């Protein structure tokens, strides 16, 4: 497992990120991680450039 600590900005002393994949075969790629404040994660929202618009049909 690869673990790393981000360089803090402001009042944060440290952030530890751990990605765990168990009982799986193949390769897992993590390209984007979103850090949010608080104890409850919100749903992922796509960037406007990723959303197909009706004018593009």
C-alpha distance matrix in Angstrom:
0.0 3.8 6.4 10.0 13.5 16.4 19.8 22.0 25.4 28.3 27.9 24.1 22.6 18.9 16.6 13.0 11.0 8.1 7.9 7.7 9.3 11.0 13.9 14.1 15.2 15.3 13.4 12.4 13.3 13.3 16.2 17.6 16.5 19.5 19.6 22.7 24.5 25.3 23.9 24.7 23.1 25.7 26.0 25.0 28.0 28.4 29.8 33.6 33.2 31.1 33.8 36.6 40.0 43.2 44.9 42.5 43.6
3.8 0.0 3.8 6.8 10.5 13.1 16.4 19.0 22.3 25.4 25.3 21.6 20.2 16.5 14.3 11.0 9.3 7.6 8.0 9.5 11.6 14.0 17.1 16.7 17.6 17.0 14.4 13.0 12.8 12.1 14.3 15.6 14.6 17.6 17.7 21.0 22.9 24.2 23.4 24.3 22.5 25.0 25.5 24.1 26.8 27.1 28.0 31.8 31.3 29.6 32.5 35.4 38.7 42.1 43.5 41.2 42.6
6.4 3.8 0.0 3.8 7.1 10.1 13.5 15.7 19.2 22.0 21.7 18.0 16.5 12.8 10.7 7.4 6.4 5.7 7.9 10.1 13.1 15.6 19.1 19.1 20.5 20.1 17.4 15.3 14.8 13.2 15.0 15.4 13.6 16.1 15.4 18.5 20.0 21.3 20.7 22.0 20.6 23.4 24.3 23.2 26.0 26.7 27.5 31.3 31.2 29.7 32.5 35.7 38.7 42.2 43.7 41.6 43.2
10.0 6.8 3.8 0.0 3.8 6.6 9.8 12.3 15.8 18.8 18.9 15.3 13.9 10.2 8.5 6.3 6.4 7.8 10.3 13.2 16.2 19.0 22.5 22.3 23.6 22.8 19.8 17.5 16.2 14.0 15.0 14.9 13.1 15.1 14.1 17.3 18.7 20.5 20.5 22.1 20.7 23.3 24.5 23.2 25.6 26.2 26.6 30.3 30.2 29.2 32.1 35.4 38.2 41.9 43.1 41.1 43.0
13.5 10.5 7.1 3.8 0.0 3.8 6.6 8.7 12.4 15.2 15.2 11.7 10.2 6.6 5.6 5.0 6.8 9.6 12.6 15.7 19.0 21.8 25.5 25.4 26.9 26.2 23.1 20.5 19.0 16.3 16.8 15.9 13.6 14.8 13.0 15.8 16.5 18.5 19.1 21.1 20.1 22.7 24.3 23.3 25.5 26.4 26.5 30.2 30.4 29.7 32.5 36.0 38.5 42.2 43.4 41.7 43.8
16.4 13.1 10.1 6.6 3.8 0.0 3.8 6.0 9.3 12.6 13.3 10.1 9.6 6.7 5.8 7.1 8.3 11.7 14.3 17.8 20.9 24.0 27.7 27.2 28.6 27.6 24.3 21.5 19.3 16.2 15.9 14.5 12.4 13.1 11.3 14.1 15.0 17.6 18.9 20.7 19.4 21.6 23.2 21.9 23.7 24.4 24.1 27.6 27.9 27.6 30.4 33.9 36.3 40.0 41.0 39.4 41.7
19.8 16.4 13.5 9.8 6.6 3.8 0.0 3.8 6.8 10.2 11.5 9.1 8.5 7.0 7.9 10.1 12.0 15.4 18.1 21.5 24.7 27.8 31.4 31.0 32.3 31.2 27.8 25.0 22.7 19.6 18.8 17.3 15.4 15.6 13.5 15.9 16.3 19.1 20.9 22.9 21.9 23.9 25.7 24.4 25.8 26.5 25.8 29.1 29.3 29.5 32.3 35.9 38.0 41.8 42.5 41.1 43.6
22.0 19.0 15.7 12.3 8.7 6.0 3.8 0.0 3.8 6.7 7.7 5.5 6.0 5.7 7.2 10.5 12.8 16.5 19.3 22.7 26.0 29.1 32.8 32.5 34.2 33.3 30.0 27.0 24.7 21.4 20.6 18.5 16.1 15.4 12.7 14.2 13.8 16.6 18.7 21.0 20.5 22.5 24.7 23.9 25.2 26.3 25.6 28.8 29.6 29.9 32.4 36.0 37.9 41.6 42.4 41.3 43.9
25.4 22.3 19.2 15.8 12.4 9.3 6.8 3.8 0.0 3.8 6.6 6.2 8.1 9.0 10.3 13.9 15.8 19.6 22.1 25.6 28.8 32.0 35.7 35.3 37.0 35.9 32.5 29.4 26.8 23.3 22.1 19.6 17.5 16.1 13.5 14.3 13.7 16.8 19.6 21.7 21.2 22.6 25.0 24.1 24.9 26.0 24.9 27.8 28.8 29.5 31.8 35.5 37.0 40.7 41.3 40.5 43.3
28.3 25.4 22.0 18.8 15.2 12.6 10.2 6.7 3.8 0.0 3.8 5.8 8.2 10.5 12.3 16.0 18.3 22.0 24.7 28.1 31.4 34.4 38.1 38.0 39.9 39.0 35.7 32.5 30.1 26.5 25.4 22.7 20.2 18.4 15.4 15.4 13.9 16.5 19.5 21.9 22.0 23.5 26.2 25.8 26.5 28.0 27.0 29.6 30.9 31.8 33.8 37.5 38.8 42.4 43.1 42.6 45.4
27.9 25.3 21.7 18.9 15.2 13.3 11.5 7.7 6.6 3.8 0.0 3.8 6.3 9.3 11.4 15.1 17.7 21.3 24.2 27.3 30.8 33.5 37.3 37.5 39.7 39.2 36.1 32.8 30.8 27.2 26.6 23.8 21.0 19.0 15.6 15.1 12.9 14.8 17.6 20.4 21.1 23.0 26.0 26.1 27.2 29.1 28.6 31.4 32.9 33.4 35.3 39.1 40.4 44.0 44.9 44.4 47.1
24.1 21.6 18.0 15.3 11.7 10.1 9.1 5.5 6.2 5.8 3.8 0.0 3.8 5.7 7.6 11.3 14.0 17.5 20.5 23.6 27.1 29.8 33.6 33.8 36.0 35.5 32.5 29.3 27.4 23.9 23.6 21.0 18.0 16.4 12.9 13.0 11.2 13.2 15.5 18.3 18.8 21.0 23.9 23.9 25.4 27.3 27.0 30.1 31.5 31.6 33.6 37.4 39.1 42.7 43.8 43.1 45.5
22.6 20.2 16.5 13.9 10.2 9.6 8.5 6.0 8.1 8.2 6.3 3.8 0.0 3.8 7.2 10.2 13.6 16.9 20.3 23.1 26.7 29.3 33.0 33.5 35.6 35.3 32.3 29.4 27.7 24.5 24.5 22.3 19.3 18.4 15.0 15.7 14.1 15.7 17.4 20.5 20.9 23.6 26.4 26.3 28.1 29.9 29.7 33.0 34.1 34.1 36.3 40.0 41.9 45.5 46.7 45.7 48.1
18.9 16.5 12.8 10.2 6.6 6.7 7.0 5.7 9.0 10.5 9.3 5.7 3.8 0.0 3.8 6.5 9.9 13.2 16.6 19.4 23.1 25.7 29.4 29.8 31.9 31.5 28.6 25.6 24.1 21.0 21.3 19.3 16.3 15.9 12.8 14.2 13.4 15.1 16.3 19.1 19.1 21.9 24.4 24.1 26.2 27.8 27.8 31.3 32.2 31.9 34.2 37.9 40.1 43.7 44.9 43.8 46.0
16.6 14.3 10.7 8.5 5.6 5.8 7.9 7.2 10.3 12.3 11.4 7.6 7.2 3.8 0.0 3.8 6.5 10.0 13.2 16.2 19.7 22.5 26.3 26.5 28.6 28.2 25.3 22.2 20.8 17.5 18.0 16.0 12.9 12.6 9.7 11.5 11.4 13.1 14.0 16.4 16.0 18.7 21.0 20.7 22.9 24.5 24.9 28.5 29.4 28.8 31.1 34.7 37.0 40.6 42.0 40.8 42.8
13.0 11.0 7.4 6.3 5.0 7.1 10.1 10.5 13.9 16.0 15.1 11.3 10.2 6.5 3.8 0.0 3.8 6.6 10.2 12.9 16.6 19.1 22.9 23.3 25.4 25.3 22.6 19.7 18.7 15.8 17.0 15.6 12.5 13.2 10.9 13.1 13.6 14.8 14.7 16.9 16.3 19.3 21.3 20.8 23.5 25.0 25.8 29.5 30.2 29.1 31.5 35.1 37.6 41.2 42.7 41.2 43.1
11.0 9.3 6.4 6.4 6.8 8.3 12.0 12.8 15.8 18.3 17.7 14.0 13.6 9.9 6.5 3.8 0.0 3.8 6.7 9.9 13.3 16.3 20.0 20.0 22.1 21.8 19.1 16.0 15.1 12.2 13.7 12.5 9.5 10.9 9.5 12.3 13.7 15.0 14.6 15.9 14.6 17.4 18.8 18.1 21.0 22.3 23.2 27.1 27.6 26.2 28.6 32.1 34.8 38.3 40.0 38.3 40.0
8.1 7.6 5.7 7.8 9.6 11.7 15.4 16.5 19.6 22.0 21.3 17.5 16.9 13.2 10.0 6.6 3.8 0.0 3.8 6.3 9.9 12.6 16.4 16.7 18.9 19.0 16.6 13.8 13.7 11.6 14.0 13.6 11.0 12.9 12.2 14.9 16.5 17.1 15.9 16.9 15.6 18.5 19.5 18.9 22.1 23.3 24.7 28.6 28.9 27.1 29.5 32.7 35.7 39.1 40.9 39.1 40.4
7.9 8.0 7.9 10.3 12.6 14.3 18.1 19.3 22.1 24.7 24.2 20.5 20.3 16.6 13.2 10.2 6.7 3.8 0.0 3.8 6.7 10.0 13.6 13.4 15.5 15.6 13.2 10.3 10.6 8.8 11.9 12.0 10.0 12.6 12.9 15.7 17.9 18.6 17.2 17.3 15.3 17.9 18.1 17.3 20.5 21.5 23.2 27.0 27.2 25.0 27.3 30.3 33.5 36.7 38.7 36.7 37.8
7.7 9.5 10.1 13.2 15.7 17.8 21.5 22.7 25.6 28.1 27.3 23.6 23.1 19.4 16.2 12.9 9.9 6.3 3.8 0.0 3.8 6.4 10.1 10.5 13.2 14.0 12.6 10.2 11.8 11.1 14.6 15.1 13.4 15.8 16.2 18.5 20.6 20.7 18.7 18.7 17.0 19.6 19.7 19.2 22.6 23.7 25.8 29.5 29.7 27.1 29.2 32.1 35.4 38.4 40.5 38.5 39.3
9.3 11.6 13.1 16.2 19.0 20.9 24.7 26.0 28.8 31.4 30.8 27.1 26.7 23.1 19.7 16.6 13.3 9.9 6.7 3.8 0.0 3.8 7.0 6.8 9.5 10.7 9.9 8.0 10.6 11.1 14.8 15.9 15.0 17.6 18.7 21.0 23.4 23.4 21.3 20.8 18.8 20.9 20.3 19.7 23.1 23.7 26.1 29.6 29.6 26.7 28.7 31.2 34.7 37.5 39.8 37.5 38.0
11.0 14.0 15.6 19.0 21.8 24.0 27.8 29.1 32.0 34.4 33.5 29.8 29.3 25.7 22.5 19.1 16.3 12.6 10.0 6.4 3.8 0.0 3.8 5.6 8.9 11.3 11.7 10.8 13.9 14.8 18.5 19.7 18.6 21.1 21.9 24.0 26.0 25.7 23.2 22.6 21.0 23.3 22.8 22.5 26.0 26.8 29.4 32.8 32.9 29.8 31.6 34.0 37.4 40.0 42.5 40.3 40.5
13.9 17.1 19.1 22.5 25.5 27.7 31.4 32.8 35.7 38.1 37.3 33.6 33.0 29.4 26.3 22.9 20.0 16.4 13.6 10.1 7.0 3.8 0.0 3.8 7.1 10.4 12.0 12.1 15.6 17.1 20.9 22.3 21.7 24.2 25.3 27.3 29.5 29.0 26.4 25.6 23.9 25.9 25.0 24.7 28.1 28.7 31.5 34.7 34.6 31.4 32.9 35.0 38.5 40.9 43.4 41.1 41.0
14.1 16.7 19.1 22.3 25.4 27.2 31.0 32.5 35.3 38.0 37.5 33.8 33.5 29.8 26.5 23.3 20.0 16.7 13.4 10.5 6.8 5.6 3.8 0.0 3.8 6.8 8.6 9.0 12.8 14.8 18.4 20.3 20.2 23.0 24.7 26.9 29.5 29.5 27.2 26.1 23.9 25.5 24.1 23.4 26.5 26.6 29.3 32.4 32.0 28.7 30.4 32.3 35.9 38.3 40.7 38.2 38.0
15.2 17.6 20.5 23.6 26.9 28.6 32.3 34.2 37.0 39.9 39.7 36.0 35.6 31.9 28.6 25.4 22.1 18.9 15.5 13.2 9.5 8.9 7.1 3.8 0.0 3.8 6.8 8.8 12.6 15.4 18.7 21.1 21.7 24.8 26.8 29.3 32.1 32.3 30.3 29.1 26.7 28.0 26.4 25.2 28.0 27.7 30.1 33.1 32.3 29.0 30.9 32.5 36.2 38.5 40.7 37.9 37.7
15.3 17.0 20.1 22.8 26.2 27.6 31.2 33.3 35.9 39.0 39.2 35.5 35.3 31.5 28.2 25.3 21.8 19.0 15.6 14.0 10.7 11.3 10.4 6.8 3.8 0.0 3.8 6.8 10.1 13.5 16.4 19.2 20.4 23.7 26.0 28.8 31.8 32.5 30.9 29.7 26.9 28.0 26.2 24.4 26.9 26.1 28.2 31.1 29.9 26.8 29.0 30.5 34.2 36.7 38.6 35.6 35.6
13.4 14.4 17.4 19.8 23.1 24.3 27.8 30.0 32.5 35.7 36.1 32.5 32.3 28.6 25.3 22.6 19.1 16.6 13.2 12.6 9.9 11.7 12.0 8.6 6.8 3.8 0.0 3.8 6.6 10.1 12.8 15.9 17.2 20.7 23.1 26.1 29.2 30.3 29.0 27.9 25.0 26.0 24.4 22.4 24.7 23.8 25.6 28.7 27.4 24.5 27.0 28.7 32.5 35.2 36.9 34.0 34.3
12.4 13.0 15.3 17.5 20.5 21.5 25.0 27.0 29.4 32.5 32.8 29.3 29.4 25.6 22.2 19.7 16.0 13.8 10.3 10.2 8.0 10.8 12.1 9.0 8.8 6.8 3.8 0.0 3.8 6.7 9.9 12.5 13.6 17.0 19.4 22.3 25.5 26.6 25.4 24.3 21.3 22.3 20.8 18.8 21.2 20.6 22.4 25.7 24.7 21.9 24.4 26.5 30.1 33.0 34.8 32.1 32.6
13.3 12.8 14.8 16.2 19.0 19.3 22.7 24.7 26.8 30.1 30.8 27.4 27.7 24.1 20.8 18.7 15.1 13.7 10.6 11.8 10.6 13.9 15.6 12.8 12.6 10.1 6.6 3.8 0.0 3.8 6.3 9.4 11.1 14.7 17.4 20.6 23.9 25.5 24.8 23.8 20.5 21.3 19.8 17.3 19.3 18.4 19.7 23.0 21.9 19.3 22.2 24.4 28.1 31.1 32.7 29.9 30.8
13.3 12.1 13.2 14.0 16.3 16.2 19.6 21.4 23.3 26.5 27.2 23.9 24.5 21.0 17.5 15.8 12.2 11.6 8.8 11.1 11.1 14.8 17.1 14.8 15.4 13.5 10.1 6.7 3.8 0.0 3.8 6.0 7.3 11.0 13.6 16.9 20.3 22.0 21.6 20.7 17.4 18.3 17.1 14.6 16.8 16.2 17.4 20.9 20.2 17.9 20.8 23.5 26.9 30.2 31.7 29.3 30.5
16.2 14.3 15.0 15.0 16.8 15.9 18.8 20.6 22.1 25.4 26.6 23.6 24.5 21.3 18.0 17.0 13.7 14.0 11.9 14.6 14.8 18.5 20.9 18.4 18.7 16.4 12.8 9.9 6.3 3.8 0.0 3.8 6.9 10.3 13.3 16.6 20.2 22.4 22.6 21.7 18.3 18.6 17.3 14.3 15.6 14.5 14.9 18.4 17.3 15.6 18.8 21.5 24.8 28.3 29.4 27.0 28.6
17.6 15.6 15.4 14.9 15.9 14.5 17.3 18.5 19.6 22.7 23.8 21.0 22.3 19.3 16.0 15.6 12.5 13.6 12.0 15.1 15.9 19.7 22.3 20.3 21.1 19.2 15.9 12.5 9.4 6.0 3.8 0.0 3.8 6.6 9.9 13.1 16.7 19.1 19.6 18.6 15.2 15.3 14.4 11.4 12.7 12.1 12.5 16.2 15.8 14.3 17.3 20.5 23.5 27.1 28.3 26.3 28.1
16.5 14.6 13.6 13.1 13.6 12.4 15.4 16.1 17.5 20.2 21.0 18.0 19.3 16.3 12.9 12.5 9.5 11.0 10.0 13.4 15.0 18.6 21.7 20.2 21.7 20.4 17.2 13.6 11.1 7.3 6.9 3.8 0.0 3.8 6.5 9.8 13.3 15.6 16.1 15.4 12.2 13.0 12.9 10.6 12.7 13.2 14.0 17.8 18.1 16.7 19.2 22.7 25.5 29.0 30.5 28.8 30.6
19.5 17.6 16.1 15.1 14.8 13.1 15.6 15.4 16.1 18.4 19.0 16.4 18.4 15.9 12.6 13.2 10.9 12.9 12.6 15.8 17.6 21.1 24.2 23.0 24.8 23.7 20.7 17.0 14.7 11.0 10.3 6.6 3.8 0.0 3.8 6.5 10.2 12.7 13.7 12.8 9.7 10.2 10.8 8.9 10.7 12.0 12.7 16.4 17.4 16.4 18.5 22.2 24.5 28.1 29.6 28.4 30.3
19.6 17.7 15.4 14.1 13.0 11.3 13.5 12.7 13.5 15.4 15.6 12.9 15.0 12.8 9.7 10.9 9.5 12.2 12.9 16.2 18.7 21.9 25.3 24.7 26.8 26.0 23.1 19.4 17.4 13.6 13.3 9.9 6.5 3.8 0.0 3.8 6.9 9.7 11.1 11.2 9.0 10.5 12.2 11.4 13.3 15.1 15.7 19.3 20.6 19.9 21.8 25.5 27.7 31.2 32.7 31.7 33.7
22.7 21.0 18.5 17.3 15.8 14.1 15.9 14.2 14.3 15.4 15.1 13.0 15.7 14.2 11.5 13.1 12.3 14.9 15.7 18.5 21.0 24.0 27.3 26.9 29.3 28.8 26.1 22.3 20.6 16.9 16.6 13.1 9.8 6.5 3.8 0.0 3.8 6.6 8.6 8.6 7.1 8.4 11.0 11.2 13.0 15.5 16.3 19.5 21.5 20.9 22.2 26.0 27.7 31.1 32.8 32.2 34.2
24.5 22.9 20.0 18.7 16.5 15.0 16.3 13.8 13.7 13.9 12.9 11.2 14.1 13.4 11.4 13.6 13.7 16.5 17.9 20.6 23.4 26.0 29.5 29.5 32.1 31.8 29.2 25.5 23.9 20.3 20.2 16.7 13.3 10.2 6.9 3.8 0.0 3.8 7.0 8.3 8.5 10.2 13.5 14.4 16.1 18.9 19.5 22.5 24.7 24.3 25.4 29.2 30.7 34.0 35.7 35.4 37.4
25.3 24.2 21.3 20.5 18.5 17.6 19.1 16.6 16.8 16.5 14.8 13.2 15.7 15.1 13.1 14.8 15.0 17.1 18.6 20.7 23.4 25.7 29.0 29.5 32.3 32.5 30.3 26.6 25.5 22.0 22.4 19.1 15.6 12.7 9.7 6.6 3.8 0.0 3.8 5.8 7.7 9.9 13.6 15.4 17.5 20.7 21.9 24.7 27.2 26.5 27.2 30.9 32.4 35.5 37.5 37.3 39.0
23.9 23.4 20.7 20.5 19.1 18.9 20.9 18.7 19.6 19.5 17.6 15.5 17.4 16.3 14.0 14.7 14.6 15.9 17.2 18.7 21.3 23.2 26.4 27.2 30.3 30.9 29.0 25.4 24.8 21.6 22.6 19.6 16.1 13.7 11.1 8.6 7.0 3.8 0.0 3.8 6.7 9.8 13.3 15.5 18.2 21.5 23.3 26.2 28.6 27.4 28.0 31.6 33.4 36.3 38.6 38.3 39.7
24.7 24.3 22.0 22.1 21.1 20.7 22.9 21.0 21.7 21.9 20.4 18.3 20.5 19.1 16.4 16.9 15.9 16.9 17.3 18.7 20.8 22.6 25.6 26.1 29.1 29.7 27.9 24.3 23.8 20.7 21.7 18.6 15.4 12.8 11.2 8.6 8.3 5.8 3.8 0.0 3.8 6.5 9.9 12.6 15.3 18.8 20.9 23.7 26.3 24.8 25.1 28.6 30.3 33.1 35.6 35.3 36.5
23.1 22.5 20.6 20.7 20.1 19.4 21.9 20.5 21.2 22.0 21.1 18.8 20.9 19.1 16.0 16.3 14.6 15.6 15.3 17.0 18.8 21.0 23.9 23.9 26.7 26.9 25.0 21.3 20.5 17.4 18.3 15.2 12.2 9.7 9.0 7.1 8.5 7.7 6.7 3.8 0.0 3.8 6.8 9.0 12.0 15.3 17.5 20.5 22.8 21.2 21.7 25.2 27.1 30.0 32.5 31.9 33.2
25.7 25.0 23.4 23.3 22.7 21.6 23.9 22.5 22.6 23.5 23.0 21.0 23.6 21.9 18.7 19.3 17.4 18.5 17.9 19.6 20.9 23.3 25.9 25.5 28.0 28.0 26.0 22.3 21.3 18.3 18.6 15.3 13.0 10.2 10.5 8.4 10.2 9.9 9.8 6.5 3.8 0.0 3.8 6.6 8.9 12.5 14.9 17.5 20.2 18.6 18.7 22.1 23.8 26.6 29.1 28.8 30.0
26.0 25.5 24.3 24.5 24.3 23.2 25.7 24.7 25.0 26.2 26.0 23.9 26.4 24.4 21.0 21.3 18.8 19.5 18.1 19.7 20.3 22.8 25.0 24.1 26.4 26.2 24.4 20.8 19.8 17.1 17.3 14.4 12.9 10.8 12.2 11.0 13.5 13.6 13.3 9.9 6.8 3.8 0.0 3.8 6.4 9.8 12.8 15.3 17.8 15.8 15.6 18.9 20.8 23.5 26.1 25.7 26.7
25.0 24.1 23.2 23.2 23.3 21.9 24.4 23.9 24.1 25.8 26.1 23.9 26.3 24.1 20.7 20.8 18.1 18.9 17.3 19.2 19.7 22.5 24.7 23.4 25.2 24.4 22.4 18.8 17.3 14.6 14.3 11.4 10.6 8.9 11.4 11.2 14.4 15.4 15.5 12.6 9.0 6.6 3.8 0.0 3.8 6.6 9.6 12.5 14.5 12.4 12.8 16.3 18.6 21.6 24.0 23.1 24.4
28.0 26.8 26.0 25.6 25.5 23.7 25.8 25.2 24.9 26.5 27.2 25.4 28.1 26.2 22.9 23.5 21.0 22.1 20.5 22.6 23.1 26.0 28.1 26.5 28.0 26.9 24.7 21.2 19.3 16.8 15.6 12.7 12.7 10.7 13.3 13.0 16.1 17.5 18.2 15.3 12.0 8.9 6.4 3.8 0.0 3.8 6.6 9.0 11.5 9.8 9.8 13.5 15.3 18.5 20.6 20.0 21.6
28.4 27.1 26.7 26.2 26.4 24.4 26.5 26.3 26.0 28.0 29.1 27.3 29.9 27.8 24.5 25.0 22.3 23.3 21.5 23.7 23.7 26.8 28.7 26.6 27.7 26.1 23.8 20.6 18.4 16.2 14.5 12.1 13.2 12.0 15.1 15.5 18.9 20.7 21.5 18.8 15.3 12.5 9.8 6.6 3.8 0.0 3.8 6.3 8.0 6.1 6.8 10.5 12.8 16.2 18.0 17.0 18.7
29.8 28.0 27.5 26.6 26.5 24.1 25.8 25.6 24.9 27.0 28.6 27.0 29.7 27.8 24.9 25.8 23.2 24.7 23.2 25.8 26.1 29.4 31.5 29.3 30.1 28.2 25.6 22.4 19.7 17.4 14.9 12.5 14.0 12.7 15.7 16.3 19.5 21.9 23.3 20.9 17.5 14.9 12.8 9.6 6.6 3.8 0.0 3.8 5.4 5.4 6.9 10.6 12.3 16.1 17.1 16.1 18.6
33.6 31.8 31.3 30.3 30.2 27.6 29.1 28.8 27.8 29.6 31.4 30.1 33.0 31.3 28.5 29.5 27.1 28.6 27.0 29.5 29.6 32.8 34.7 32.4 33.1 31.1 28.7 25.7 23.0 20.9 18.4 16.2 17.8 16.4 19.3 19.5 22.5 24.7 26.2 23.7 20.5 17.5 15.3 12.5 9.0 6.3 3.8 0.0 3.8 5.4 5.4 8.4 9.2 12.9 13.7 13.2 15.9
33.2 31.3 31.2 30.2 30.4 27.9 29.3 29.6 28.8 30.9 32.9 31.5 34.1 32.2 29.4 30.2 27.6 28.9 27.2 29.7 29.6 32.9 34.6 32.0 32.3 29.9 27.4 24.7 21.9 20.2 17.3 15.8 18.1 17.4 20.6 21.5 24.7 27.2 28.6 26.3 22.8 20.2 17.8 14.5 11.5 8.0 5.4 3.8 0.0 3.8 5.7 7.8 9.3 13.1 13.3 11.8 14.7
31.1 29.6 29.7 29.2 29.7 27.6 29.5 29.9 29.5 31.8 33.4 31.6 34.1 31.9 28.8 29.1 26.2 27.1 25.0 27.1 26.7 29.8 31.4 28.7 29.0 26.8 24.5 21.9 19.3 17.9 15.6 14.3 16.7 16.4 19.9 20.9 24.3 26.5 27.4 24.8 21.2 18.6 15.8 12.4 9.8 6.1 5.4 5.4 3.8 0.0 3.8 6.5 9.3 13.0 14.0 12.1 14.2
33.8 32.5 32.5 32.1 32.5 30.4 32.3 32.4 31.8 33.8 35.3 33.6 36.3 34.2 31.1 31.5 28.6 29.5 27.3 29.2 28.7 31.6 32.9 30.4 30.9 29.0 27.0 24.4 22.2 20.8 18.8 17.3 19.2 18.5 21.8 22.2 25.4 27.2 28.0 25.1 21.7 18.7 15.6 12.8 9.8 6.8 6.9 5.4 5.7 3.8 0.0 3.8 6.3 9.8 11.5 10.3 12.0
36.6 35.4 35.7 35.4 36.0 33.9 35.9 36.0 35.5 37.5 39.1 37.4 40.0 37.9 34.7 35.1 32.1 32.7 30.3 32.1 31.2 34.0 35.0 32.3 32.5 30.5 28.7 26.5 24.4 23.5 21.5 20.5 22.7 22.2 25.5 26.0 29.2 30.9 31.6 28.6 25.2 22.1 18.9 16.3 13.5 10.5 10.6 8.4 7.8 6.5 3.8 0.0 3.8 6.8 8.5 6.9 8.2
40.0 38.7 38.7 38.2 38.5 36.3 38.0 37.9 37.0 38.8 40.4 39.1 41.9 40.1 37.0 37.6 34.8 35.7 33.5 35.4 34.7 37.4 38.5 35.9 36.2 34.2 32.5 30.1 28.1 26.9 24.8 23.5 25.5 24.5 27.7 27.7 30.7 32.4 33.4 30.3 27.1 23.8 20.8 18.6 15.3 12.8 12.3 9.2 9.3 9.3 6.3 3.8 0.0 3.8 5.4 5.5 7.3
43.2 42.1 42.2 41.9 42.2 40.0 41.8 41.6 40.7 42.4 44.0 42.7 45.5 43.7 40.6 41.2 38.3 39.1 36.7 38.4 37.5 40.0 40.9 38.3 38.5 36.7 35.2 33.0 31.1 30.2 28.3 27.1 29.0 28.1 31.2 31.1 34.0 35.5 36.3 33.1 30.0 26.6 23.5 21.6 18.5 16.2 16.1 12.9 13.1 13.0 9.8 6.8 3.8 0.0 3.8 5.4 5.6
44.9 43.5 43.7 43.1 43.4 41.0 42.5 42.4 41.3 43.1 44.9 43.8 46.7 44.9 42.0 42.7 40.0 40.9 38.7 40.5 39.8 42.5 43.4 40.7 40.7 38.6 36.9 34.8 32.7 31.7 29.4 28.3 30.5 29.6 32.7 32.8 35.7 37.5 38.6 35.6 32.5 29.1 26.1 24.0 20.6 18.0 17.1 13.7 13.3 14.0 11.5 8.5 5.4 3.8 0.0 3.8 5.6
42.5 41.2 41.6 41.1 41.7 39.4 41.1 41.3 40.5 42.6 44.4 43.1 45.7 43.8 40.8 41.2 38.3 39.1 36.7 38.5 37.5 40.3 41.1 38.2 37.9 35.6 34.0 32.1 29.9 29.3 27.0 26.3 28.8 28.4 31.7 32.2 35.4 37.3 38.3 35.3 31.9 28.8 25.7 23.1 20.0 17.0 16.1 13.2 11.8 12.1 10.3 6.9 5.5 5.4 3.8 0.0 3.8
43.6 42.6 43.2 43.0 43.8 41.7 43.6 43.9 43.3 45.4 47.1 45.5 48.1 46.0 42.8 43.1 40.0 40.4 37.8 39.3 38.0 40.5 41.0 38.0 37.7 35.6 34.3 32.6 30.8 30.5 28.6 28.1 30.6 30.3 33.7 34.2 37.4 39.0 39.7 36.5 33.2 30.0 26.7 24.4 21.6 18.7 18.6 15.9 14.7 14.2 12.0 8.2 7.3 5.6 5.6 3.8 0.0
